[in-house]
Each structure stands twice: as structure tokens, then as C-alpha cells.
Amino acid sequence: MNAPQKPVFGRAWVFGDDVNTDLLAPGAYMKYGIGEIAKHCLEALDPTFAQAVQPGDVVIGGRNFGAGSSREQAVEVLRHLGVAAVMAPAFAGLFYRNGFNLGLPLLICPAAGVVQPGQRVHADIDAARVHVAETGAVLACESIPPHLIAMIRDGGLVPHLARKLAARQIGQSLTEATP
């Protein structure tokens, strides 16, 4: 059995509908490293975000969060800044897949819009629930399939596959060593 995904406790950063990848990772900075790109994450919507976000904080989006190009840096900057999860009623497909590939929990939550900026949220990824501390509201999210939970737990697709491959090789070694 897999270990549960650790819960997320953080402050909410709330943005609206159609937050696109160019707002998350502005194209003008793509020639630089992830640290420089991250300094400009969401600056067009909130100039203080990149400097003020704290490890463990949660980004709350509206519909179609992550629309636009397929750039993985849009997820990578959020991880670099310490964002622990993103919650929205709907995600753009490529962003959604990139989130799991890079180990960032993404919660589809139809009622995400009730969360206000700065509120403290507790996201239980395994149970697909978010508790808002200030109001006591408990928001139901869509369950994340177990294979994607495992990818998050392992830190993304590449570390997940490396772990599975290592486990398989160890298993084969044990089988080959047994007479």
C-alpha cells in the first residue's frame, strides 16, 4: 500500500478565470533560468505574488487555469516558489498533465471560488477535500486517481518511473538469485 500524500496547509492566493501560462511563466523571461522566470510569475495579476508567496501556500484559480502554451515552466515556477497545490473548478488539459508530471497537486474543485485571498486552507489530497479555516467550509474536489497520487508523492513522472524501474530491477535480481 502506498503512503498517503501529506496534507497541504497554506494561505490562499486567489486568481480568476483563464489564467494562462504566459501569466505564470512570461515568455519574455524564457531565455533565463527557472529562478528568474519565477520572479515574474503572475506579476501581471499581482505584482507582489512572487516575492510574498510562502512555501505551502495554495493558488486558487478559476475556470481554464493554465490555458495557453504547453510550457512546463508554468508549473515549474509554482513549485520553485513553494506553492503546495493549485485548486480550480477546471484546468487546461496540458497544464493539468504537466502539473502531475512535475509533482504538483492539482485539485479540481467546483466551489473553489468561495475561497478568499489570504484565507488559510487545509487540502487533503487523498480525501479530495479542502477545509477553509476562517469559515469552516469543507469543499469537495474530484478524486485524484491513485496512479497520479503516486506520481505526486514521488515528485513527478520522472522520479516516479525511476522508483518503479529500480523496484522492478531489485525484484528481478532477487528472482534471479533464487535457485
MOZIHU-V496275 format. One record per pair of residues at least 24 apart in sequence whose C-alpha atoms are under 8 Angstrom apart, sorted by the first residue. I is the first residue (numbers start at 1). J is the second residue. Records with the same first field share a line. If there is no record, write none. Layout:
# MOZIHU-V496275
I: J, J
This chain:
# MOZIHU-V496275
2: 150
4: 126
5: 125, 126, 149, 152, 153
6: 124, 125
7: 122, 123, 124, 125
8: 56, 84, 85, 121, 122, 123, 124, 125
9: 56, 57, 120, 121, 122, 123
10: 55, 56, 57, 58, 84, 120, 121, 122
11: 56, 57, 58, 117, 118, 119, 120, 121
12: 57, 58, 59, 60, 115, 116, 117, 118, 119, 120, 121
13: 57, 58, 59, 60, 116, 117, 118
14: 59, 60, 61, 115, 116, 117
15: 45, 59, 60, 61, 62
16: 61, 62, 63
17: 61, 62, 63, 64, 65
18: 62, 63, 64, 65, 66, 67
19: 61, 62, 64, 65, 66, 67
20: 65, 66, 67, 68
21: 66, 67, 68, 69, 70, 71, 74
22: 68, 69, 74
24: 66, 74, 75, 77, 78
25: 73, 74, 77
34: 73, 76, 77, 80
35: 77, 80
37: 77
38: 77, 78, 80, 81
41: 77, 78
50: 81
53: 81, 82, 83
54: 81, 82, 83
55: 81, 82, 83, 84
56: 82, 83, 84, 85
57: 82, 83, 84, 85
58: 83, 84, 85, 86, 87, 121
59: 83, 85, 86, 87
60: 86, 87, 88, 112, 113, 115
61: 86, 87, 88, 89, 112, 113
62: 88, 89, 90, 112, 113
63: 88, 89, 90, 91
64: 89, 90, 91, 92
65: 90, 91, 92, 95
66: 91, 92, 94, 95, 96
67: 91, 92, 93, 94, 95
68: 92
70: 94, 95
72: 98
75: 99, 102, 104
76: 102
79: 104
87: 112
88: 112, 113
89: 113
100: 148, 151, 152, 156, 157
101: 151, 152, 156, 157, 158
102: 152, 155, 156, 157
103: 151, 152, 153, 154, 155, 156, 157
104: 152, 155, 156
105: 152
107: 141, 142, 144
108: 141, 142
109: 139, 140, 141, 142
110: 140, 141
111: 139, 140
112: 139
